[in-house]
Amino acid sequence: MSVVTDAIGARAERIFVQCFPDFEYSNLKGENGVPDFFNKRFWVEVKTGFDANDTGPRIKKRQIHNFKNVNGPVVYFLSFHNFNDVMSRLVQCSQEESDSLLDLHMNLSLAYFVNSGLVEKIWKKERLVSKNGCVEYCGIRKRFFRSILENKIFKRNGKRIRALDHYQIDSLDYFFRPLQDIGVGFPVGALLDFNNDRVVIDYLKEKGLK
């Protein structure tokens, strides 16, 4: 499954750099322990998950902690793709065949630019442990973003609570924008920190985010 998920992740990265061509792929320069992309202003880690069943992009514990040492703002580009029946369509394919199939048939349905600290807040509340007990991770679902943007009420441990209280988020500290068309082929939203992500906010406004 890791080969398949790697191929899907690579396709999401190719889409990202096509939509935001001023970014450079950091790993091609041999850098380790840093996010995927850099544009001389801030770093971006690209993740994708299934749109249809909202399993969400998976964030691992090491990513949460490793990126804290990066020099400069770090945000996540958390996207949702439309490529279903992954295993049956890719499991017998070579890497070249997988890349070609994904380039033809996989696109992104939507994406959010999300502050790394906010991702950590969600991760702490929603994290899971793999069956072998070795990996802590969190699937960042679309409904988490909708709940935060609308400050919805939901039940946890039998109690009703608002999303901002549950995730310990002060809305006054954040630049929240719902999904909107900025001309990249899929809607884009933002959940960014006014203080730490100012360069990211300015960049997205330059791209047409209102």
Secondary structure as GFF3:
##gff-version 3
##sequence-region A 1 210
A	DSSP	alpha_helix	2	19	.	.	.	ID=ss1
A	DSSP	beta_strand	24	25	.	.	.	ID=ss2
A	DSSP	three_ten_helix	26	29	.	.	.	ID=ss3
A	DSSP	beta_strand	37	38	.	.	.	ID=ss4
A	DSSP	beta_strand	43	50	.	.	.	ID=ss5
A	DSSP	beta_strand	58	60	.	.	.	ID=ss6
A	DSSP	alpha_helix	61	66	.	.	.	ID=ss7
A	DSSP	three_ten_helix	67	69	.	.	.	ID=ss8
A	DSSP	beta_strand	74	81	.	.	.	ID=ss9
A	DSSP	alpha_helix	86	90	.	.	.	ID=ss10
A	DSSP	alpha_helix	95	105	.	.	.	ID=ss11
A	DSSP	beta_strand	108	115	.	.	.	ID=ss12
A	DSSP	alpha_helix	116	126	.	.	.	ID=ss13
A	DSSP	beta_strand	128	129	.	.	.	ID=ss14
A	DSSP	beta_strand	136	139	.	.	.	ID=ss15
A	DSSP	alpha_helix	142	150	.	.	.	ID=ss16
A	DSSP	beta_strand	153	156	.	.	.	ID=ss17
A	DSSP	beta_strand	159	162	.	.	.	ID=ss18
A	DSSP	alpha_helix	163	166	.	.	.	ID=ss19
A	DSSP	three_ten_helix	171	173	.	.	.	ID=ss20
A	DSSP	beta_strand	174	180	.	.	.	ID=ss21
A	DSSP	beta_strand	188	193	.	.	.	ID=ss22
A	DSSP	alpha_helix	198	206	.	.	.	ID=ss23
###
